[in-house]
Amino acid sequence: MGLTDELLCKEMLLDIIHYEMRCGRLSPEMKYLFERHLKECPTCRHSILGFQRNLPETEVVRNFG
């Protein structure tokens, strides 16, 4: 796997985790760890801001299915 592929995978994983958090599907522990990491990591924080710009402004409804 090349460096570009690895970076793409990390960004995709970060986007998925952020989406799951917005939908209310992360445990409190995972949410805490994710938010703590974002406070300490400017690279991930920048990536999440880019992801948020692409999401609709409507409120996310929790999916219990």
C-alpha positions in Angstrom: 0.0 0.0 0.0 1.4 3.4 -1.0 1.5 6.5 1.2 -1.4 8.0 -0.7 -3.5 5.0 -0.2 -2.7 5.0 3.5 -3.6 8.6 3.9 -6.9 8.1 2.0 -7.7 5.2 4.3 -7.0 7.2 7.4 -9.2 10.1 6.1 -12.0 7.7 5.3 -11.9 6.2 8.7 -11.8 9.6 10.4 -14.9 10.6 8.3 -16.8 7.5 9.2 -16.0 7.9 12.9 -17.2 11.6 12.8 -20.4 10.6 11.0 -21.1 7.9 13.5 -20.6 10.4 16.3 -23.0 12.9 14.7 -25.6 10.2 14.4 -25.2 9.3 18.1 -23.9 5.9 17.5 -20.5 6.2 19.4 -20.2 5.1 23.0 -19.5 7.8 25.5 -16.0 6.5 25.8 -15.3 6.5 22.1 -16.8 10.0 21.7 -14.5 11.2 24.5 -11.4 9.7 22.9 -12.3 11.0 19.5 -13.0 14.6 20.8 -9.8 14.5 22.8 -7.8 13.4 19.8 -9.3 16.2 17.7 -8.3 18.8 20.3 -4.7 17.6 20.2 -4.3 16.8 16.4 -4.5 19.7 14.0 -4.3 17.4 11.0 -7.4 15.4 12.0 -9.2 18.5 13.1 -8.6 20.0 9.6 -9.9 16.9 8.0 -13.0 16.9 10.1 -13.7 20.5 9.2 -13.6 19.6 5.6 -15.9 16.7 6.1 -18.4 18.9 8.0 -18.5 21.4 5.2 -19.9 18.6 2.9 -22.6 17.5 5.3 -26.1 18.9 5.1 -27.1 21.5 7.7 -30.1 19.5 8.8 -30.2 17.8 12.2 -29.0 14.2 12.1 -31.6 11.7 13.3 -30.3 8.7 15.3 -30.7 5.4 13.6 -31.5 2.6 16.0 -31.6 0.0 13.2 
